[in-house]
């Protein structure tokens, strides 16, 4: 699967999948198209790379926010305001469909959707960490399938420049 000649290609796919803007939307077309990697390696590396930030966000933000809330009065007010406002405004709608909504939000590969934003949403809404990780992971699998199918059937989206 991994040979020394392609290691830099694998790393390019991996680091692209880590980015908040690129995620799977960029790493899968990069691996399958530009770098001509096999589908299994591209998907595996992209999924792992996209899931790592989700784990860090879901488990790390709670600790960081609690620390900031203890140390800084302004941060305490900010986080309390953020959590109360968001949960009051959207909580009932989100509660009803939380798992499905989070998985779907992560799984639809559009700008501003994805594992990064989905993990932030899970944090703000206080979704239990293990549940959030499962929902985000299922969304990542869904996005990987959609991006791969679109790439394999439609191919590259070409940007036409007039100059």
C-alpha positions in Angstrom: 0.0 0.0 0.0 2.6 2.6 1.0 5.8 2.6 -1.0 8.7 5.1 -0.4 8.2 6.7 -3.8 4.6 7.7 -3.0 5.1 8.7 0.7 5.1 12.4 -0.2 1.8 12.0 -2.2 0.2 10.2 0.8 1.4 13.0 3.1 -0.1 15.6 0.7 -3.4 13.9 0.9 -3.2 13.5 4.7 -2.3 17.1 5.4 -5.0 18.4 2.9 -7.6 16.3 4.7 -6.5 18.0 8.0 -7.3 21.5 6.8 -10.6 23.1 7.8 -11.3 24.3 4.3 -10.1 21.4 2.3 -11.1 18.4 4.3 -12.3 15.5 2.2 -13.6 17.9 -0.5 -10.0 18.5 -1.5 -8.0 15.5 -0.3 -10.0 12.9 -2.3 -9.8 14.7 -5.6 -6.1 15.4 -4.9 -5.3 11.8 -4.2 -7.4 10.2 -7.0 -6.9 12.9 -9.6 -3.8 14.9 -9.4 -1.6 12.4 -7.5 -3.1 9.2 -9.2 -3.2 7.2 -5.9 -5.4 4.2 -5.5 -8.9 4.6 -4.1 -8.3 2.5 -1.0 -5.3 4.5 0.1 -6.8 7.8 -0.7 -10.0 7.1 1.2 -8.2 5.6 4.2 -5.7 8.5 4.5 -8.4 11.2 3.9 -10.8 9.7 6.5 -8.2 9.4 9.1 -6.8 12.8 8.4 -10.2 14.4 8.6 -11.2 12.6 11.8 -8.1 13.7 13.8 -9.1 17.4 14.1 -12.6 16.3 15.1 -11.2 14.3 18.0 -9.0 17.2 19.1 -11.9 19.7 18.8 -14.4 17.5 20.6 -12.1 16.5 23.4 -9.9 19.6 23.6 -12.4 22.5 23.4 -14.2 21.5 26.6 -11.0 21.5 28.6 -9.8 24.8 27.0 -13.1 26.5 27.6 -13.3 25.4 31.2 -9.7 26.6 31.8 -10.4 30.0 30.2 -13.7 30.3 32.1 -11.9 29.7 35.4 -9.0 32.1 34.7 -10.7 35.0 32.9 -14.0 36.5 33.9 -14.5 37.9 30.4 -14.2 34.4 28.9 -16.5 33.0 31.5 -19.1 35.6 30.5 -18.5 34.9 26.8 -18.8 31.1 27.0 -21.9 31.3 29.2 -23.5 33.8 26.8 -22.6 31.6 23.8 -23.9 28.3 25.3 -27.1 29.8 26.7 -28.0 31.8 23.6 -27.3 29.0 21.2 -29.0 26.4 23.2 -32.0 28.6 23.9 -32.4 29.7 20.3 -31.7 26.4 18.5 -31.8 23.8 21.3 -35.3 22.4 20.8 -35.0 22.0 17.1 -31.5 20.5 17.4 -32.5 18.1 20.3 -35.1 16.5 18.2 -32.8 15.7 15.3 -29.4 16.0 16.8 -27.7 12.8 15.7 -29.2 12.9 12.2 -28.6 16.6 11.8 -25.0 16.5 12.9 -24.2 13.5 10.7 -26.0 15.1 7.7 -24.3 18.4 8.3 -20.8 16.8 8.3 -21.7 14.4 5.5 -22.8 17.0 2.9 -19.6 18.2 1.4 -20.3 21.9 0.9 -18.4 25.0 2.0 -18.6 25.5 5.8 -19.9 22.0 6.4 -17.7 19.2 7.5 -15.9 17.6 10.4 -14.4 20.9 11.8 -17.6 22.8 11.9 -19.6 19.8 13.0 -17.3 19.2 15.9 -17.7 22.9 16.9 -21.4 22.5 16.7 -21.3 19.4 18.9 -19.2 21.3 21.5 -21.5 24.3 21.5 -24.7 22.2 21.9 -23.1 20.0 24.6 -23.5 16.7 22.7 -21.8 14.0 24.7 -18.3 13.4 23.4 -18.6 9.8 22.4 -21.9 10.4 20.7 -20.5 13.5 18.9 -17.5 11.5 17.7 -19.7 8.7 16.3 -22.0 11.3 14.5 -19.1 13.1 13.1 -17.3 9.9 12.0 -20.5 8.7 10.2 -20.7 12.1 8.5 -17.1 11.8 7.4 -17.9 8.4 5.8 -20.9 9.9 4.1 -18.9 12.8 2.8 -16.1 10.5 1.6 -18.6 8.4 -0.3 -20.3 11.5 -1.9 -17.0 13.1 -2.9 -15.6 9.9 -4.3 -18.8 9.1 -6.3 -19.0 12.7 -7.7 -15.3 12.7 -8.6 -15.4 9.3 -10.2 -18.6 10.1 -12.3 -18.1 13.8 -13.0 -14.4 14.3 -12.5 -12.6 17.6 -12.0 -14.5 20.8 -11.8 -12.6 23.0 -14.2 -12.3 26.7 -13.6 -12.4 28.7 -16.8 -10.4 31.9 -16.8 -10.7 34.6 -19.3 -7.6 36.5 -19.8 
